[in-house]
Amino acid sequence: MSHLSSMKVILREQETCCKALVGLLQKERTHLVEFDVKAVEELAKEKDTLLLRLRLLEEERQRLAAALSKEWPGQGGGELTLRALAERTGDAELSEIRLKLVSLVQSIN
């Protein structure tokens, strides 16, 4: 599997995990309002697991970004962003994934 294909797989998995995190945060908010301590504790465990998964995915994404920056060199020599990668490769799927991730992260904040 190419680095670009691997990156897409990682990004899709990050998207799935972020969607799950948004769902957990919404449940947590509801349980906090209801003062349901037990439910909040259970959700905290699920969140911890999900955040660990996201951390591991991010480490793999960074590793792949470093490899891709060598394959798709550009100007500036800095870290390869998802936007820059989509522009360099002309891959519309990467742009779509990027927009979804940005939207999910904004909904978490």
Summary of the structure (lengths in Angstrom):
residues: 109
radius of gyration: 16.8
end to end distance: 34.0
largest distance: 52.9
contacts: 286
relative contact order: 0.16
helix: 83%
strand: 0%
